[in-house]
Amino acid sequence: KGFNSQFADKIKLAFENDGISFFTDRSSLAIWGKDGDIPEATKVKIEWGVNKYPRDANYEKNKKYSAISLNVALGRKKFSSGFPFVPSAPYFFSLFPGEKEPVGKFYKYKYWKNTSRHVCVSSGSENDELITTVFDLKYNFEKLWNKTMPTVSGFLIAINSNAKSKAFIKKITFLK
């Protein structure tokens, strides 16, 4: 409830795996976002999994696709993406289960290079395997940017696939 979406018509949603699954059979980008401060949150716990990874997805080879990711926005101050037609955004982490990437590796993306990081939080999990991710937002923010972490100001679920992919989310919990 209360989610805004963009480009979601290309993604098929289903209630399965005790959660919501996201499936596409073609190249697709879609997001579902929720704006709202979560003042005491310092960590996020995600119960999720990948049924099918996008073809050739591999951040190590600059093939930056993911069957699913969770982007956590930090603060209200927005920063330029570095490109004129891409909107400004606050600091954020984009957490994703990778197929071939090393766990715990931080990646810069072509947009928001100074204020965002994509982070592989699991690697090569089996189809339908439930992955439990606990990511310490505060520790990683302060280590990376050497400043106090702003309040969590929202989050979004993103699909960025170059081909057929399928993933699911069972639960997202923000922790103190």
TAWODA-V126446 format. One record per pair of residues at least 12 apart in sequence whose ideal C-beta (glycine too) atoms are under 6 Angstrom apart, sorted by sequence separation. I is the first residue (numbers start at 1). J is the second residue. D is the distance in whole Angstrom. If there is no record, write none. Layout:
i=I j=J d=D
i=I j=J d=D
This chain:
i=78 j=90 d=6
i=121 j=133 d=4
i=11 j=24 d=5
i=54 j=67 d=6
i=106 j=119 d=5
i=10 j=24 d=6
i=53 j=67 d=5
i=75 j=90 d=5
i=105 j=120 d=5
i=74 j=90 d=6
i=75 j=91 d=6
i=50 j=67 d=5
i=73 j=90 d=5
i=74 j=91 d=4
i=103 j=120 d=6
i=10 j=28 d=4
i=11 j=30 d=5
i=73 j=92 d=5
i=101 j=120 d=4
i=10 j=30 d=6
i=103 j=123 d=5
i=71 j=92 d=5
i=72 j=93 d=5
i=7 j=29 d=6
i=8 j=30 d=5
i=98 j=120 d=4
i=101 j=123 d=6
i=7 j=30 d=4
i=71 j=94 d=5
i=89 j=112 d=6
i=46 j=70 d=6
i=91 j=115 d=5
i=92 j=116 d=5
i=93 j=117 d=6
i=94 j=118 d=4
i=95 j=119 d=5
i=6 j=31 d=5
i=69 j=94 d=5
i=70 j=95 d=5
i=86 j=111 d=5
i=97 j=122 d=4
i=98 j=123 d=5
i=99 j=124 d=6
i=93 j=119 d=6
i=95 j=121 d=5
i=5 j=32 d=5
i=69 j=96 d=4
i=44 j=72 d=6
i=3 j=32 d=5
i=4 j=33 d=5
i=66 j=96 d=4
i=81 j=111 d=4
i=3 j=34 d=5
i=81 j=112 d=5
i=2 j=34 d=6
i=97 j=131 d=6
i=79 j=115 d=4
i=95 j=135 d=6
i=60 j=101 d=6
i=58 j=100 d=5
i=59 j=101 d=5
i=53 j=99 d=4
i=50 j=97 d=5
i=59 j=107 d=5
i=75 j=150 d=3
i=51 j=127 d=5
i=74 j=150 d=5
i=51 j=128 d=6
i=76 j=153 d=6
i=75 j=153 d=6
i=49 j=129 d=5
i=73 j=153 d=5
i=49 j=130 d=5
i=73 j=154 d=4
i=49 j=131 d=5
i=48 j=131 d=6
i=72 j=155 d=5
i=47 j=132 d=5
i=71 j=156 d=5
i=46 j=133 d=5
i=71 j=158 d=6
i=45 j=134 d=5
i=69 j=158 d=5
i=44 j=135 d=5
i=43 j=136 d=5
i=43 j=137 d=6
i=66 j=160 d=6
i=42 j=137 d=6
i=65 j=160 d=5
i=42 j=138 d=4
i=65 j=161 d=6
i=65 j=162 d=5
i=67 j=165 d=4
i=68 j=167 d=4
i=67 j=167 d=4
i=54 j=161 d=4
i=54 j=162 d=5
i=55 j=163 d=4
i=54 j=163 d=5
i=41 j=152 d=4
i=54 j=165 d=4
i=39 j=151 d=5
i=52 j=165 d=5
i=37 j=151 d=5
i=38 j=152 d=4
i=52 j=166 d=5
i=51 j=166 d=4
i=37 j=153 d=6
i=50 j=167 d=5
i=36 j=154 d=6
i=35 j=154 d=4
i=49 j=168 d=6
i=34 j=154 d=6
i=34 j=155 d=6
i=48 j=169 d=5
i=33 j=156 d=4
i=47 j=170 d=4
i=47 j=171 d=4
i=31 j=156 d=5
i=32 j=157 d=5
i=46 j=172 d=5
i=31 j=158 d=5
i=45 j=173 d=4
i=30 j=159 d=5
i=44 j=174 d=6
i=45 j=175 d=6
i=28 j=159 d=6
i=29 j=160 d=5
i=43 j=175 d=4
i=28 j=161 d=5
i=41 j=174 d=4
i=27 j=162 d=5
i=38 j=174 d=5
i=40 j=176 d=5
i=22 j=159 d=5
i=24 j=161 d=5
i=25 j=164 d=5
i=24 j=165 d=6
i=23 j=166 d=4
i=22 j=167 d=5
i=21 j=168 d=4
i=11 j=159 d=6
i=19 j=168 d=5
i=20 j=169 d=6
i=19 j=169 d=5
i=17 j=168 d=4
i=19 j=170 d=4
i=18 j=170 d=5
